[in-house]
Amino acid sequence: MGCMSETIRVNFGRPIPVFPLSDAVLLPHAIQPLHIFETRYRQMVNDCLDGSGQIAIATFANDDWSDDDSALPSLRPAVCVGQIVQHEALEDGRHDILLQGICRARIVRMIEPENGRAYRQADLAPLEAVDAQPPAMTRIRRQLREMLTSPRLSRMRSVATVMAWFDRDDVSTHALLEFIGFALLKDSELKYQLLAEANPVRRAGIIKDELANIDLLVGRAQRQPFETWPKGMSWN
């Protein structure tokens, strides 16, 4: 049993290594650069390169957890299974990798370090129907295009890059939602909501609501002197 992105398959019948991140959420189709320096995760990457090359990117359930804690952190249930698509071995066993998101999954059972394996693994189950054809969502695609070509949102950085995907027949609306979520939505909690939502139509609703909020905020900021703009608000 597995899920597929392009020609990449995930075998959910075997445990998958888990790499938790505190401030980043990977979405399917997106590519995340990672610098691997901790001993346990160096081992994880070495083992992955000898196997399927797949890692599940998870997020911490407790924001207060730190490496100084003796207990391993609790993880949120939704993860993104990623494929190592580029790897560079560095000095002292460190790695630079590019991880491409393949599909959503949920943690069924954590497998703690044992027998010389320093990192955690997990039994996973797919969040979306295996090999199912996603809906066309033509109307949603049109609505998103209209929102992103509006006078305010079109000036945001990364919008031009995202818009280039709209005109490609080989890029589904399902994939466009992932690109928009990864490129334009900066809030980690919002990205986790997108990751945990199995229904693409509901994911589109989350994205449209957030784009509408950004548009409203930018409109308010434009009516104020630059010095009084909301903290963090800019065209970047």
VOLOZA-136588 format. One line per 2 residues: number of its first residue (from 1); their letters; for each residue x, y, z of N, C-alpha, C. Coordinates in steps of 0.02 Angstrom, whole numbers, plus 50000, padded with zeros to 5 digits. Layout:
NUM) A) X Y Z X Y Z X Y Z; ...
//
This chain:
1) MG) 50043 49940 50000 50000 50000 50000 50044 50062 50000; 50028 50111 49959 50070 50169 49957 50034 50228 49927
3) CM) 50069 50285 49927 50042 50343 49892 50094 50363 49841; 50073 50401 49790 50118 50414 49735 50117 50488 49717
5) SE) 50175 50516 49705 50182 50583 49678 50228 50577 49618; 50201 50593 49557 50237 50579 49495 50250 50503 49493
7) TI) 50314 50483 49495 50330 50412 49493 50359 50388 49560; 50354 50430 49611 50382 50412 49676 50328 50381 49719
9) RV) 50343 50323 49746 50295 50288 49789 50321 50284 49861; 50274 50282 49907 50290 50273 49978 50261 50206 50000
11) NF) 50303 50166 50031 50280 50102 50057 50260 50111 50130; 50195 50113 50143 50171 50121 50212 50172 50056 50251
13) GR) 50196 50003 50220 50200 49939 50255 50263 49932 50297; 50307 49982 50295 50369 49979 50334 50378 50046 50370
15) PI) 50414 50046 50427 50425 50109 50464 50465 50158 50422; 50453 50222 50434 50486 50277 50398 50521 50321 50449
17) PV) 50584 50340 50437 50620 50386 50483 50582 50451 50491; 50586 50479 50552 50550 50541 50567 50600 50595 50586
19) FP) 50594 50653 50553 50637 50710 50568 50592 50767 50590; 50593 50784 50655 50549 50839 50679 50582 50907 50670
21) LS) 50542 50956 50651 50565 51025 50645 50520 51070 50687; 50550 51121 50716 50511 51164 50761 50478 51222 50724
23) DA) 50506 51242 50667 50481 51304 50635 50471 51297 50560; 50464 51236 50536 50453 51227 50464 50405 51170 50452
25) VL) 50360 51179 50405 50312 51127 50385 50321 51113 50311; 50335 51051 50293 50341 51032 50223 50273 51013 50196
27) LP) 50258 51035 50135 50196 51016 50101 50213 50975 50039; 50168 50931 50017 50181 50893 49956 50198 50940 49897
29) HA) 50242 50916 49854 50266 50952 49794 50319 51005 49810; 50320 51031 49872 50369 51082 49890 50437 51050 49902
31) IQ) 50489 51091 49897 50558 51068 49909 50587 51108 49967; 50615 51073 50016 50642 51103 50076 50717 51087 50081
33) PL) 50760 51138 50083 50831 51125 50096 50843 51113 50170; 50884 51065 50187 50898 51049 50257 50973 51038 50266
35) HI) 50999 51066 50320 51068 51053 50339 51067 51005 50398; 51097 50947 50390 51094 50894 50440 51160 50891 50477
37) FE) 51158 50906 50542 51221 50908 50580 51219 50866 50644; 51160 50854 50673 51157 50813 50734 51175 50741 50717
39) TR) 51210 50708 50765 51235 50641 50753 51179 50592 50734; 51123 50595 50770 51069 50547 50757 51040 50556 50687
41) YR) 51037 50620 50664 51007 50632 50599 51058 50622 50543; 51122 50627 50558 51173 50605 50509 51163 50531 50495
43) QM) 51155 50493 50550 51143 50421 50542 51079 50409 50502; 51027 50447 50516 50964 50439 50481 50972 50449 50406
45) VN) 51007 50503 50387 51017 50517 50316 51058 50462 50283; 51111 50440 50318 51152 50385 50290 51110 50323 50278
47) DC) 51068 50307 50327 51024 50248 50319 50974 50258 50263; 50947 50319 50257 50898 50333 50205 50929 50328 50136
49) LD) 50990 50352 50129 51024 50349 50064 51038 50278 50043; 51044 50233 50092 51053 50162 50077 50987 50127 50064
51) GS) 50931 50162 50077 50865 50133 50067 50823 50172 50018; 50762 50190 50039 50715 50223 49994 50730 50297 49984
53) GQ) 50769 50326 50030 50782 50398 50026 50724 50441 50051; 50680 50411 50091 50620 50447 50113 50622 50460 50188
55) IA) 50598 50520 50207 50597 50544 50276 50530 50577 50288; 50500 50565 50346 50438 50599 50365 50456 50661 50406
57) IA) 50436 50719 50382 50447 50782 50417 50388 50795 50464; 50404 50799 50528 50353 50809 50580 50364 50875 50615
59) TF) 50315 50895 50656 50321 50956 50696 50308 50939 50769; 50339 50979 50812 50332 50967 50884 50261 50985 50908
61) AN) 50236 50945 50953 50170 50960 50984 50177 51012 51038; 50237 51017 51067 50249 51064 51122 50302 51113 51101
63) DD) 50283 51177 51096 50331 51228 51074 50385 51241 51125; 50375 51220 51187 50423 51233 51240 50478 51181 51244
65) WS) 50473 51127 51203 50523 51074 51207 50591 51100 51182; 50645 51075 51213 50712 51092 51191 50755 51030 51194
67) DD) 50815 51034 51162 50860 50977 51160 50886 50958 51229; 50878 51004 51278 50901 50989 51346 50854 50943 51384
69) DS) 50793 50935 51359 50745 50891 51393 50766 50818 51386; 50756 50780 51439 50777 50710 51438 50728 50667 51397
71) AL) 50664 50683 51399 50614 50644 51362 50611 50667 51289; 50599 50620 51245 50590 50638 51175 50524 50676 51166
73) PS) 50522 50724 51122 50463 50768 51116 50404 50732 51085; 50345 50754 51105 50284 50730 51072 50279 50765 51005
75) LR) 50252 50730 50956 50246 50757 50888 50172 50762 50868; 50158 50811 50827 50090 50818 50801 50077 50763 50751
77) PA) 50015 50741 50745 50001 50680 50707 50012 50684 50632; 50001 50741 50600 50009 50747 50528 50082 50758 50510
79) VC) 50105 50722 50459 50174 50730 50435 50172 50733 50359; 50228 50754 50330 50236 50751 50257 50295 50705 50242
81) VG) 50282 50654 50203 50336 50609 50182 50373 50642 50125; 50439 50648 50132 50479 50680 50081 50531 50633 50052
83) QI) 50553 50649 49992 50604 50610 49956 50667 50652 49950; 50724 50623 49969 50788 50658 49958 50801 50659 49882
85) VQ) 50801 50720 49853 50812 50727 49781 50881 50755 49765; 50915 50780 49816 50983 50804 49806 51020 50797 49872
87) HE) 51083 50776 49868 51122 50764 49928 51194 50784 49917; 51222 50819 49968 51293 50835 49967 51323 50817 50035
89) AL) 51372 50772 50034 51406 50752 50096 51458 50806 50113; 51457 50828 50175 51502 50881 50198 51553 50852 50247
91) ED) 51598 50894 50271 51649 50872 50319 51616 50849 50384; 51650 50806 50419 51628 50782 50485 51562 50745 50483
93) GR) 51543 50719 50424 51482 50680 50420 51418 50718 50413; 51423 50785 50407 51362 50825 50398 51336 50817 50326
95) HD) 51273 50837 50316 51241 50831 50250 51202 50894 50234; 51203 50913 50171 51154 50961 50144 51109 50921 50097
97) IL) 51044 50924 50108 50997 50887 50066 50941 50932 50043; 50911 50913 49987 50847 50942 49965 50795 50887 49971
99) LQ) 50741 50903 50007 50688 50855 50018 50625 50878 49983; 50599 50837 49939 50537 50854 49903 50478 50818 49936
101) GI) 50427 50857 49953 50367 50828 49984 50331 50782 49935; 50311 50724 49959 50276 50675 49917 50202 50672 49934
103) CR) 50187 50660 49999 50116 50653 50017 50106 50663 50092; 50043 50676 50109 50023 50683 50179 50015 50614 50211
105) AR) 50029 50611 50276 50019 50549 50313 50006 50567 50386; 49985 50517 50423 49976 50527 50495 50015 50473 50532
107) IV) 50037 50492 50591 50075 50445 50633 50027 50395 50666; 50039 50332 50654 49999 50279 50685 50034 50254 50749
109) RM) 50100 50246 50745 50139 50221 50803 50210 50246 50797; 50235 50275 50852 50305 50296 50854 50349 50236 50873
111) IE) 50407 50232 50844 50455 50179 50859 50518 50214 50884; 50531 50206 50948 50585 50243 50980 50654 50213 50961
113) PE) 50708 50251 50972 50775 50226 50955 50790 50160 50990; 50823 50114 50954 50840 50049 50982 50893 50016 50939
115) NG) 50929 49969 50969 50977 49926 50933 51026 49966 50890; 51052 50021 50919 51101 50061 50883 51073 50114 50839
117) RA) 51007 50114 50828 50974 50166 50788 50958 50225 50834; 50988 50283 50819 50983 50340 50864 50923 50384 50851
119) YR) 50889 50376 50795 50833 50419 50776 50767 50380 50781; 50713 50417 50781 50647 50386 50786 50620 50368 50717
121) QA) 50579 50317 50717 50541 50298 50658 50467 50298 50676; 50425 50291 50626 50353 50287 50639 50319 50244 50587
123) DL) 50268 50209 50610 50221 50178 50563 50172 50233 50543; 50162 50241 50478 50120 50294 50452 50062 50266 50412
125) AP) 50011 50307 50404 49955 50291 50360 49941 50352 50317; 49923 50343 50253 49910 50401 50210 49848 50440 50232
127) LE) 49851 50506 50226 49794 50548 50242 49746 50556 50184; 49771 50546 50123 49729 50552 50064 49722 50484 50030
129) AV) 49670 50476 49992 49657 50412 49959 49715 50393 49914; 49736 50331 49919 49794 50307 49882 49779 50306 49807
131) DA) 49823 50338 49768 49819 50339 49695 49754 50369 49669; 49718 50405 49711 49655 50435 49688 49669 50496 49645
133) QP) 49629 50507 49594 49636 50566 49551 49602 50625 49586; 49639 50678 49601 49608 50735 49636 49558 50770 49591
135) PA) 49508 50804 49620 49458 50840 49580 49491 50896 49540; 49461 50914 49483 49489 50966 49439 49490 51034 49473
137) MT) 49438 51051 49510 49433 51114 49546 49445 51174 49499; 49413 51174 49441 49421 51227 49392 49399 51295 49419
139) RI) 49342 51296 49453 49317 51359 49479 49364 51387 49533; 49390 51342 49575 49436 51364 49628 49500 51391 49597
141) RR) 49524 51359 49544 49584 51383 49509 49573 51454 49483; 49514 51466 49453 49497 51532 49426 49493 51584 49483
143) QL) 49463 51565 49539 49458 51612 49595 49527 51630 49623; 49570 51581 49628 49638 51595 49653 49676 51640 49605
145) RE) 49669 51628 49540 49702 51672 49492 49678 51744 49500; 49612 51753 49507 49585 51820 49515 49612 51853 49578
147) ML) 49617 51816 49632 49642 51844 49694 49715 51865 49688; 49756 51822 49657 49828 51834 49654 49847 51886 49601
149) TS) 49801 51901 49555 49815 51954 49506 49782 52020 49526; 49754 52023 49586 49724 52085 49610 49780 52136 49622
151) PR) 49764 52201 49622 49816 52252 49628 49861 52246 49689; 49832 52224 49745 49873 52221 49805 49913 52156 49809
153) LS) 49880 52099 49801 49915 52035 49810 49966 52023 49755; 49955 52050 49695 50002 52037 49640 50070 52068 49654
155) RM) 50074 52114 49702 50138 52146 49717 50178 52108 49769; 50149 52056 49797 50186 52017 49847 50243 51978 49814
157) RS) 50298 51973 49851 50354 51933 49827 50331 51860 49821; 50354 51826 49772 50340 51755 49758 50276 51745 49719
159) VA) 50233 51795 49713 50171 51787 49675 50186 51774 49601; 50236 51810 49574 50252 51801 49503 50275 51729 49490
161) TV) 50313 51701 49537 50335 51632 49529 50276 51584 49530; 50230 51595 49577 50171 51553 49583 50127 51559 49520
163) MA) 50120 51620 49495 50076 51631 49437 50101 51594 49375; 50166 51583 49371 50193 51548 49313 50166 51476 49309
165) WF) 50147 51448 49367 50121 51379 49368 50049 51375 49343; 50012 51431 49347 49942 51430 49328 49932 51412 49254
167) DR) 49979 51432 49212 49971 51423 49140 49998 51356 49116; 50021 51315 49161 50048 51249 49141 49994 51196 49146
169) DD) 49980 51163 49090 49929 51112 49089 49947 51051 49131; 50012 51041 49142 50034 50982 49180 50034 50994 49255
171) VS) 50014 51054 49277 50011 51069 49349 49937 51071 49369; 49916 51024 49409 49847 51020 49431 49832 51074 49482
173) TH) 49767 51088 49491 49748 51135 49544 49768 51108 49612; 49764 51042 49619 49786 51009 49681 49859 51028 49696
175) AL) 49903 51025 49646 49973 51044 49655 49980 51119 49666; 49941 51159 49631 49944 51231 49640 49930 51252 49712
177) LE) 49882 51218 49744 49867 51233 49814 49929 51223 49858; 49967 51170 49843 50027 51157 49882 50079 51211 49870
179) FI) 50088 51231 49807 50137 51283 49792 50119 51349 49825; 50055 51367 49822 50033 51430 49853 50043 51428 49928
181) GF) 50023 51371 49958 50030 51365 50031 50102 51370 50053; 50147 51339 50015 50217 51338 50035 50251 51405 50021
183) AL) 50235 51436 49964 50271 51496 49943 50244 51560 49974; 50178 51564 49984 50148 51628 50004 50125 51631 50076
185) LK) 50109 51574 50106 50085 51576 50175 50143 51563 50222; 50159 51612 50263 50219 51609 50304 50208 51581 50374
187) DS) 50146 51581 50397 50132 51559 50465 50136 51483 50470; 50178 51458 50516 50188 51385 50522 50124 51350 50543
189) EL) 50085 51380 50587 50023 51349 50609 49974 51342 50552; 49971 51392 50509 49926 51389 50451 49949 51334 50403
191) KY) 50014 51329 50393 50040 51276 50349 50025 51207 50378; 50029 51201 50444 50011 51136 50474 49938 51120 50462
193) QL) 49894 51170 50466 49824 51158 50451 49815 51132 50380; 49853 51159 50333 49850 51135 50264 49876 51064 50259
195) LA) 49929 51049 50295 49957 50982 50294 49907 50931 50323; 49874 50949 50378 49830 50903 50413 49762 50895 50379
197) EA) 49745 50939 50333 49680 50937 50299 49683 50891 50239; 49647 50836 50241 49649 50787 50187 49608 50807 50126
199) NP) 49559 50851 50135 49513 50869 50080 49541 50930 50043; 49557 50924 49978 49586 50980 49941 49540 51040 49935
201) VR) 49475 51029 49932 49428 51085 49928 49430 51126 49992; 49434 51092 50049 49439 51128 50113 49507 51162 50118
203) RA) 49560 51131 50091 49625 51164 50090 49621 51229 50050; 49586 51227 49994 49577 51287 49953 49542 51341 49993
205) GI) 49492 51321 50033 49457 51369 50075 49503 51403 50125; 49548 51364 50156 49596 51393 50203 49640 51444 50168
207) IK) 49664 51427 50108 49708 51471 50070 49671 51535 50049; 49610 51528 50024 49573 51587 50002 49558 51633 50061
209) DE) 49541 51605 50118 49528 51647 50178 49590 51685 50198; 49648 51652 50196 49709 51686 50216 49730 51739 50165
211) LA) 49723 51725 50101 49738 51775 50050 49692 51836 50058; 49629 51824 50074 49583 51879 50085 49604 51921 50146
213) NI) 49628 51887 50198 49653 51922 50258 49714 51964 50241; 49760 51936 50201 49820 51972 50182 49801 52034 50141
215) DL) 49754 52024 50094 49732 52080 50052 49703 52136 50094; 49663 52117 50144 49632 52167 50188 49685 52204 50228
217) LV) 49734 52166 50254 49787 52196 50294 49829 52244 50253; 49845 52223 50191 49885 52266 50147 49845 52330 50131
219) GR) 49780 52323 50119 49739 52382 50105 49740 52431 50163; 49735 52405 50224 49738 52449 50282 49806 52482 50288
221) AQ) 49859 52443 50275 49927 52470 50280 49939 52525 50230; 49910 52519 50169 49920 52569 50117 49890 52636 50137
223) RQ) 49840 52635 50180 49808 52697 50201 49843 52730 50259; 49897 52698 50284 49934 52725 50341 50003 52747 50318
225) PF) 50033 52794 50354 50104 52810 50341 50146 52748 50352; 50201 52741 50315 50243 52682 50320 50264 52668 50392
227) ET) 50278 52721 50430 50303 52712 50498 50252 52678 50544; 50188 52681 50525 50137 52652 50569 50110 52586 50542
229) WP) 50142 52559 50490 50119 52494 50463 50122 52440 50517; 50077 52390 50514 50081 52334 50561 50149 52301 50559
231) KG) 50171 52280 50617 50237 52249 50622 50245 52192 50572; 50300 52196 50534 50314 52143 50486 50282 52152 50418
233) MS) 50240 52203 50409 50206 52213 50346 50250 52250 50296; 50260 52219 50238 50296 52251 50183 50280 52214 50120
235) WN) 50303 52240 50063 50291 52205 50000 50335 52144 49993; 50380 52134 50040 50424 52075 50039 50393 52017 50077
//
